[in-house]
Amino acid sequence: MEGMSAEKVTGHGFFGATVQGKCFPMLEELVFRDMAALEELSWNDGGALFPCLSKLEIQECPKLQRLSPLPPSLTKLQLGQVGLTEFTGLWEGIDGSSMIPESNLRNIKTFDIWGCEELVSLPVKRFRELTSLENLSIQSCPVLMSMTRDEDIELLLPPSVKQLDLIDCGDLSKSLPACLHNVTSLTKLEIGGCPYLMSLPREQMLHLKQLQCLSIKHCDELTSVEGLRVLNSLRFLTILRCPKLLVNEGDRQGEVLPLEQLEVDDTALLKLRPIRDALQSVRHLAIKSSPQTAMFDGEEQELLRSLTGVRNLQFSGCGNLQTLPTELHAIRFLRTLWIEECPEIRSLPEKGLPTSLTYLQFDSCHPMLTEKLEKQVAEMKSSGRWW
């Protein structure tokens, strides 16, 4: 249902339920979108009204204030840009009690909340009751938990969670990194806009034996990622906009990370001991939105020479970068080079590009560099090196 701008309440009458309460006995997906006046989803027994419902999506309903108890068949719940301030009704049983019956919400696997700018409260300690939960994403909820005492902001998650996104989620970010201790099945973690996160200590990360993908962005107070060392399954790592992150954290030895893909906004991050030790296994390196004017010069040339396994290299959105690395030719097995939105670079390195290159991608570059890259592509094609 979309664009029904005058509808305020939906319930049994709206759906045309019979006396027995049945409505759409075979309905599996239900979507409410762009309903400006909608204030309440109201029914007494969602299980009877929609006995087979597996997905409920509600978007762009800015006045929505209440959700009724959901059918136990539900596996996916998505709420975006709704007016909820708290989850009154959602966590109640069919009888209106505050206890979640055994059959209610037990099958939820995916729970997404985003763009709910008025949401101030979630029953964060009750998420552990969602024993089937695999994917939890909370994004762009800037005042979340802002009315809650710090000691009560304790996000408790079930061990079934495999993917977790906590991005711009207000004071809920105070639950990091403590909320990670029980998510032993976690394979993907994305953290962003968490101003209270200061470290990812070893003790909190030890349990993440299956974590393969980690993204950390816009965490202004983060100073230490010591716990990276114990992530023995980590293959994809992104660190962007963490200006206080210290690159000299000692020489503690441990397992070498099996990193394959690395994305950073400052080449100094490659000096972080867990990352530096893993550089030889990295296949794809992306440097994005960096404020640097030069990269891999001086002492950092040694870092560049350590990238013996890199096949794909990307420079993107580096508006201040004046030149490509002088020793770029030293990456002997480089196959693909991307240069995008780096308008200050005007020439190629004096020693040229790696002869192993088989593909060049460039966009929004300085005209002088664009001309040189076009000639490079023509030479690669004429020599049969273009893939």
C-alpha positions as CSV (number, residue, x, y, z in Angstrom):
1,M,0.0,0.0,0.0
2,E,1.5,3.3,-1.0
3,G,0.5,7.0,-1.1
4,M,-2.7,6.7,0.9
5,S,-2.3,10.1,2.4
6,A,-5.5,10.4,4.4
7,E,-5.5,7.0,6.1
8,K,-4.8,7.3,9.9
9,V,-5.5,3.9,11.3
10,T,-5.4,0.5,9.7
11,G,-6.9,-2.6,11.4
12,H,-9.5,-5.4,11.0
13,G,-12.0,-3.1,9.4
14,F,-9.5,-1.5,7.0
15,F,-8.5,-5.0,5.7
16,G,-12.0,-6.3,5.6
17,A,-11.6,-9.1,8.1
18,T,-14.4,-11.5,8.6
19,V,-16.1,-12.3,11.9
20,Q,-13.5,-15.0,12.4
21,G,-10.8,-12.4,12.1
22,K,-9.4,-13.9,8.9
23,C,-8.2,-11.5,6.2
24,F,-5.4,-12.6,3.9
25,P,-4.7,-16.1,5.0
26,M,-2.0,-16.6,2.3
27,L,-0.4,-13.1,2.4
28,E,3.4,-13.3,3.0
29,E,4.6,-9.7,2.4
30,L,2.9,-6.5,3.5
31,V,4.3,-3.0,2.7
32,F,3.1,0.4,3.9
33,R,4.9,3.2,2.1
34,D,4.4,7.0,1.8
35,M,1.3,7.2,4.0
36,A,1.7,10.7,5.5
37,A,-1.3,10.5,7.9
38,L,-0.9,7.0,9.2
39,E,-0.7,7.0,13.0
40,E,-1.4,3.4,14.0
41,L,-1.4,-0.2,12.9
42,S,-4.2,-1.6,15.0
43,W,-5.3,-5.2,15.3
44,N,-5.8,-7.5,18.3
45,D,-4.2,-10.6,16.9
46,G,-1.8,-10.3,14.0
47,G,-1.4,-14.1,13.9
48,A,-5.1,-14.5,13.0
49,L,-5.2,-11.6,10.6
50,F,-2.1,-12.5,8.7
51,P,-1.3,-16.1,9.6
52,C,1.4,-16.5,6.9
53,L,3.0,-13.1,6.9
54,S,6.8,-13.3,6.8
55,K,7.8,-9.7,5.8
56,L,6.5,-6.4,7.1
57,E,8.0,-3.2,5.7
58,I,6.9,0.3,6.8
59,Q,8.5,3.3,5.2
60,E,7.9,7.1,5.0
61,C,5.0,7.1,7.5
62,P,6.2,10.1,9.6
63,K,3.2,10.2,12.0
64,L,3.2,6.5,12.9
65,Q,3.2,6.2,16.7
66,R,2.1,2.6,17.4
67,L,2.6,-0.9,16.1
68,S,0.3,-3.7,17.2
69,P,1.6,-7.2,18.2
70,L,3.0,-8.9,15.2
71,P,2.2,-12.4,13.9
72,P,4.6,-15.2,15.0
73,S,5.2,-16.1,11.4
74,L,7.1,-12.9,10.8
75,T,10.8,-13.3,9.8
76,K,11.6,-9.9,8.4
77,L,10.7,-6.4,9.9
78,Q,11.9,-3.2,8.2
79,L,11.0,0.3,9.6
80,G,12.3,3.4,7.8
81,Q,11.4,7.0,8.3
82,V,8.5,6.5,10.7
83,G,7.4,8.7,13.6
84,L,7.8,6.1,16.4
85,T,9.3,7.5,19.6
86,E,9.3,4.1,21.2
87,F,8.2,0.6,20.3
88,T,4.9,0.5,22.3
89,G,2.9,-2.5,21.2
90,L,5.6,-4.3,19.2
91,W,7.0,-6.0,22.3
92,E,3.7,-6.7,23.9
93,G,1.9,-10.0,23.8
94,I,-1.4,-10.5,22.1
95,D,-3.1,-10.0,25.5
96,G,-1.4,-6.6,26.0
97,S,1.1,-7.8,28.6
98,S,4.7,-6.8,28.5
99,M,5.9,-10.3,28.2
100,I,6.8,-11.8,24.8
101,P,4.9,-15.1,24.5
102,E,7.0,-18.0,23.3
103,S,5.3,-17.9,19.9
104,N,5.6,-14.2,19.4
105,L,8.7,-12.7,17.5
106,R,10.6,-15.9,17.9
107,N,11.0,-16.3,14.1
108,I,12.4,-12.8,13.4
109,K,15.6,-13.2,11.4
110,T,16.0,-9.7,10.0
111,F,15.3,-6.4,11.9
112,D,16.1,-3.1,10.2
113,I,15.5,0.3,11.6
114,W,16.7,3.5,9.8
115,G,15.9,7.2,9.5
116,C,13.7,7.3,12.6
117,E,14.8,10.7,13.9
118,E,12.3,10.8,16.8
119,L,13.0,7.3,18.1
120,V,14.2,7.7,21.7
121,S,13.8,4.3,23.2
122,L,14.3,0.6,22.4
123,P,14.0,-2.3,24.8
124,V,17.7,-3.1,24.1
125,K,17.9,-5.7,26.9
126,R,15.2,-7.8,25.3
127,F,16.8,-8.3,21.9
128,R,18.4,-11.4,23.4
129,E,14.9,-12.9,23.4
130,L,14.8,-12.8,19.6
131,T,16.6,-16.2,19.4
132,S,16.3,-16.5,15.6
133,L,17.7,-13.0,14.9
134,E,20.5,-13.1,12.3
135,N,20.6,-9.6,10.9
136,L,20.2,-6.4,13.0
137,S,20.7,-2.9,11.5
138,I,20.0,0.3,13.3
139,Q,20.9,3.4,11.3
140,S,20.3,7.2,11.4
141,C,18.4,7.3,14.7
142,P,20.2,10.3,16.2
143,V,18.3,10.6,19.6
144,L,18.0,6.9,20.3
145,M,18.4,6.1,24.0
146,S,19.1,9.8,24.7
147,M,16.5,9.8,27.6
148,T,18.0,6.6,29.1
149,R,20.5,6.4,32.0
150,D,23.9,5.2,30.8
151,E,23.8,2.2,33.1
152,D,20.6,1.0,31.4
153,I,22.0,1.3,27.9
154,E,23.0,-2.4,27.6
155,L,22.3,-3.9,24.2
156,L,22.0,-7.7,24.8
157,L,22.1,-9.7,21.6
158,P,21.5,-13.4,21.0
159,P,24.4,-15.6,19.7
160,S,22.4,-16.2,16.5
161,V,23.3,-12.7,15.1
162,K,25.4,-12.9,12.0
163,Q,25.3,-9.3,10.7
164,L,25.2,-6.2,12.9
165,D,25.1,-2.6,11.7
166,L,25.2,0.2,14.3
167,I,25.4,3.5,12.4
168,D,24.5,7.0,13.8
169,C,22.4,5.4,16.5
170,G,22.6,8.1,19.1
171,D,23.5,7.0,22.7
172,L,23.0,3.4,21.8
173,S,26.6,3.5,20.6
174,K,27.5,3.6,24.3
175,S,26.8,-0.2,24.4
176,L,29.9,-0.7,22.2
177,P,32.1,-2.7,22.4
178,A,30.5,-4.6,25.4
179,C,27.5,-5.7,23.3
180,L,29.8,-7.8,21.1
181,H,30.8,-10.4,23.8
182,N,27.9,-12.8,23.0
183,V,27.7,-12.7,19.2
184,T,29.8,-15.7,18.5
185,S,28.2,-16.3,15.1
186,L,28.9,-12.7,13.8
187,T,30.4,-12.6,10.3
188,K,29.9,-9.0,9.4
189,L,30.1,-5.9,11.6
190,E,29.6,-2.3,10.5
191,I,30.1,0.6,13.0
192,G,29.7,4.2,12.1
193,G,29.1,7.6,13.7
194,C,29.7,6.2,17.2
195,P,31.2,9.2,19.2
196,Y,31.6,7.2,22.4
197,L,33.6,4.4,21.0
198,M,37.2,4.7,22.1
199,S,38.7,1.3,21.6
200,L,38.1,-2.2,20.3
201,P,40.0,-4.1,23.0
202,R,41.3,-7.6,22.6
203,E,39.1,-9.0,25.3
204,Q,35.9,-7.9,23.6
205,M,36.9,-9.2,20.2
206,L,38.1,-12.7,21.2
207,H,34.7,-14.1,20.8
208,L,34.3,-13.0,17.1
209,K,35.9,-16.1,15.7
210,Q,33.8,-16.0,12.5
211,L,34.0,-12.3,11.8
212,Q,35.0,-11.9,8.1
213,C,34.0,-8.3,7.4
214,L,34.6,-5.2,9.6
215,S,33.8,-1.6,8.7
216,I,34.6,1.3,11.1
217,K,33.6,4.8,9.9
218,H,33.3,8.3,11.5
219,C,34.3,7.3,15.0
220,D,35.9,10.5,16.1
221,E,37.1,9.3,19.6
222,L,38.4,5.9,18.5
223,T,42.1,5.6,19.5
224,S,42.8,1.9,19.6
225,V,41.9,-1.2,17.5
226,E,44.2,-3.6,19.4
227,G,41.5,-6.3,19.1
228,L,42.1,-6.6,15.4
229,R,44.9,-9.0,16.1
230,V,42.6,-11.8,17.3
231,L,40.2,-11.7,14.4
232,N,41.6,-14.8,12.7
233,S,38.8,-15.0,10.0
234,L,38.9,-11.3,9.0
235,R,39.2,-10.8,5.3
236,F,37.6,-7.4,4.6
237,L,38.5,-4.3,6.6
238,T,37.4,-0.7,6.2
239,I,38.6,2.2,8.4
240,L,37.5,5.7,7.4
241,R,37.3,9.0,9.3
242,C,38.8,7.9,12.6
243,P,41.2,10.8,13.1
244,K,42.5,9.9,16.6
245,L,43.4,6.3,15.8
246,L,46.9,5.7,17.0
247,V,49.2,3.9,14.5
248,N,51.9,3.0,17.0
249,E,50.3,0.5,19.4
250,G,53.3,-1.7,20.2
251,D,54.6,-4.9,18.7
252,R,52.4,-7.5,20.3
253,Q,52.7,-10.6,18.3
254,G,49.9,-12.9,17.3
255,E,48.2,-14.5,14.4
256,V,48.6,-12.7,11.0
257,L,45.2,-11.6,9.7
258,P,44.1,-13.3,6.4
259,L,43.2,-9.9,5.0
260,E,42.2,-9.8,1.3
261,Q,40.5,-6.4,0.9
262,L,41.5,-3.2,2.7
263,E,39.9,0.2,2.5
264,V,41.4,3.3,4.3
265,D,41.5,7.1,4.0
266,D,45.1,7.5,5.2
267,T,48.1,5.4,4.2
268,A,49.4,5.9,7.8
269,L,46.8,3.3,8.9
270,L,48.9,0.7,7.1
271,K,51.4,1.1,9.9
272,L,49.0,-0.4,12.4
273,R,50.7,-3.5,13.5
274,P,47.9,-6.0,12.8
275,I,47.4,-4.4,9.3
276,R,51.1,-4.0,8.5
277,D,51.8,-7.7,9.3
278,A,48.9,-8.7,6.9
279,L,49.9,-6.5,3.9
280,Q,51.4,-9.4,1.9
281,S,48.0,-11.1,1.8
282,V,46.0,-8.0,0.7
283,R,44.7,-8.4,-2.9
284,H,42.5,-5.3,-3.1
285,L,43.6,-1.9,-1.6
286,A,41.3,1.1,-1.8
287,I,42.3,4.6,-0.6
288,K,39.2,6.8,-0.5
289,S,38.5,10.4,0.5
290,S,42.0,10.9,1.8
291,P,43.1,14.5,2.7
292,Q,46.7,13.6,2.0
293,T,48.7,15.5,-0.6
294,A,51.2,12.7,-1.0
295,M,51.2,9.0,-0.4
296,F,53.8,6.3,0.1
297,D,56.7,8.7,0.2
298,G,59.6,8.8,2.5
299,E,59.5,6.0,5.1
300,E,56.1,4.8,3.7
301,Q,57.8,3.6,0.5
302,E,58.6,0.4,2.5
303,L,54.9,-0.1,3.0
304,L,54.3,0.1,-0.7
305,R,57.0,-2.5,-1.4
306,S,55.2,-4.8,1.1
307,L,52.1,-4.9,-1.1
308,T,53.4,-7.9,-3.0
309,G,50.0,-9.5,-3.3
310,V,48.0,-6.5,-4.4
311,R,46.2,-7.1,-7.7
312,N,43.7,-4.2,-7.6
313,L,44.6,-0.6,-6.4
314,Q,42.1,2.3,-6.1
315,F,42.6,6.0,-5.5
316,S,39.1,7.6,-5.1
317,G,38.0,11.0,-3.9
318,C,41.5,12.1,-2.9
319,G,41.0,15.8,-3.7
320,N,44.3,17.0,-2.3
321,L,46.5,14.3,-3.8
322,Q,49.2,15.9,-6.0
323,T,51.0,12.9,-7.4
324,L,50.7,9.2,-7.7
325,P,53.2,7.2,-5.5
326,T,56.8,7.5,-6.9
327,E,57.4,3.7,-6.4
328,L,54.0,2.6,-7.9
329,H,55.9,0.6,-10.5
330,A,57.2,-1.6,-7.6
331,I,53.9,-3.4,-7.2
332,R,54.9,-6.1,-9.5
333,F,51.7,-8.1,-9.8
334,L,49.2,-5.2,-10.0
335,R,46.5,-5.9,-12.6
336,T,43.9,-3.2,-12.2
337,L,44.4,0.5,-11.3
338,W,41.5,2.9,-10.6
339,I,41.9,6.7,-10.3
340,E,38.7,8.5,-9.7
341,E,38.0,12.1,-8.5
342,C,41.6,13.0,-7.9
343,P,41.6,16.3,-9.8
344,E,45.1,17.6,-8.7
345,I,47.2,14.7,-10.1
346,R,48.6,15.9,-13.4
347,S,51.2,13.3,-14.4
348,L,52.2,9.7,-14.1
349,P,55.2,8.7,-11.9
350,E,58.6,9.2,-13.4
351,K,59.2,5.5,-13.4
352,G,55.8,4.8,-14.9
353,L,53.2,2.3,-14.0
354,P,53.7,-1.5,-13.3
355,T,54.2,-3.4,-16.5
356,S,51.8,-6.1,-15.1
357,L,48.8,-3.8,-15.6
358,T,46.0,-5.2,-17.7
359,Y,43.2,-2.6,-16.9
360,L,43.0,1.1,-16.2
361,Q,39.9,2.9,-14.9
362,F,39.8,6.7,-14.5
363,D,37.2,9.3,-14.1
364,S,37.0,13.0,-13.1
365,C,40.8,13.5,-13.3
366,H,42.8,16.5,-14.4
367,P,42.8,16.8,-18.2
368,M,46.6,16.4,-18.3
369,L,46.4,13.2,-16.4
370,T,43.5,12.0,-18.5
371,E,45.4,12.5,-21.7
372,K,48.4,10.5,-20.4
373,L,46.1,7.7,-19.1
374,E,44.4,7.5,-22.5
375,K,47.7,7.0,-24.2
376,Q,48.6,4.3,-21.6
377,V,45.4,2.5,-22.4
378,A,46.1,2.7,-26.1
379,E,49.6,1.2,-25.6
380,M,48.2,-1.6,-23.4
381,K,45.7,-2.5,-26.1
382,S,48.2,-2.4,-28.9
383,S,50.5,-4.7,-27.0
384,G,47.8,-7.1,-26.2
385,R,48.0,-6.5,-22.4
386,W,44.4,-5.1,-22.1
387,W,42.1,-7.7,-20.7
